[in-house]
Amino acid sequence: MLQFILETVPEHQRFISFINRSVEVHLGDLIDADELREQLDQTKKLRFHKSELIWLAGNTFYGRAYL
């Protein structure tokens, strides 16, 4: 879904949110916010390799071929 938004309205500012539904685990006590931001910034640099795109194009998902 985010890819659709990026392609259709690239000038629109986006936000990511996370909802922790566990009452037993207090993520705010376990995860440093600056470290989390750093890790999320690293994900912006991820790109598919050509071989990965070829593999994805050759597979079927939900019973449909995307070739």
N, C-alpha and C positions, 0 to 999 in steps of 0.2 A: 504494500500500500504506500509506503514512504517513497518508493521508486516512482510511482505514479505522480505523487505530489511534486517530487523533485523535477520531473520532466514537464509537467503541465504548468506549474507556477514556480519557476526557479527563484524568483525574487522574493517569495514569501518566506518569512522567518519561521523555522520549525523548532519545536521543543520535544524533548523525550521525557517521559515520566515512567515511574516504576511503582507498582502497588505491591507491597508485601502483605499478603493475606494471612501470614502465620503470626499468631499471637505469642508463640513460644520463642521465636527468633527475632531479636531486636537488631536489625541490620545496621542501624545508625551507630550502634555500639561496636560493631564488628568491622565496618568498612570506613576507611578514611575518605572523606569527600574529595580531597585534592587528588588522591590516588585514583579514585573512580573517574574523575574528570580527565585525568591523564590517559587512562585506559580507553575511555570513550573517544578522546581525540585521536588515538592511534587507529581506531576503527575507521575513521574518515579516510585513512590512507590505503585501506584495503581495496584491491582490484582483482578481478578475475583474470586468470591466465587464459590464453587462447585455447589451450587444450581443455580447460574446464568448461568454457563456453561451448566447445564442440561436443563434449560429453553431455552437457545439459540439453543441447539441441537434438541429440540422438535418442533421448529417453522419452518415455511417455509418463505422464502424470495424470491421475484420475481417469485413466482409460482413454486419453486423447493423445494423439501424436502432434508434436509441435514442429513439424518440418516444413 
